[in-house]
């Protein structure tokens, strides 16, 4: 299958500085509120004062082993080592999983 890349005009870019050379960036997503989250080998990061800083918005997620992030209906959804979870929809989106080594997921 052939994929044709379509050029586009990017009106705006916000540069962020990685402050630690030992951080490996894995995935980047933005939600409907334009919040940006970055999955790294050190957990979730966000942009703060032009730098990548730990994401501490949801304390319940700090100790979770997040393996992948994506968005669904404009909300962040996280794949952990035991479930697919999110913090939107009043926390009703929780699907247990026994897949422990996944690094991405797909949903409809």
WONORNOR-V967520 format. One record per backbone hydrogen bond with DSSP energy under -0.5 kcal/mol. CO is the residue of the C=O (numbers start at 1). NH is the residue of the N-H. E is the energy in kcal/mol with one decimal. If there is no record, write none. Layout:
co->(CO,CO)
nh->(NH,NH)
e->(E,E)
This chain:
co->(2,3,5,8,9,13,16,17,17,20,23,24,27,29,31,35,36,37,38,38,39,39,40,43,44,45,46,46,48,50,51,51,53,54,57,58,59,61,64,65,68,70,72,74,75,77,78,78,79,79,82,83,83,84,85,88,89,92,93,94,95,98)
nh->(4,5,7,10,11,15,18,19,52,23,25,41,39,37,34,31,47,29,40,45,26,27,43,40,55,38,48,53,51,17,48,53,46,56,59,61,62,64,66,81,79,77,75,32,72,70,80,85,67,68,97,80,85,95,78,91,92,94,86,96,84,100)
e->(-0.5,-0.6,-0.6,-0.6,-0.8,-0.6,-0.5,-0.7,-1.7,-1.5,-0.6,-1.4,-2.7,-2.6,-2.0,-2.0,-0.5,-2.4,-0.5,-2.9,-3.2,-1.4,-1.7,-1.8,-2.2,-2.7,-0.5,-3.0,-1.5,-2.2,-3.0,-0.6,-2.9,-0.7,-0.7,-1.8,-1.3,-1.1,-1.3,-0.8,-2.8,-3.0,-1.8,-2.8,-2.4,-2.1,-0.6,-2.6,-3.5,-1.4,-2.7,-3.3,-0.5,-2.5,-3.4,-2.0,-1.9,-1.1,-0.8,-0.5,-2.5,-0.7)
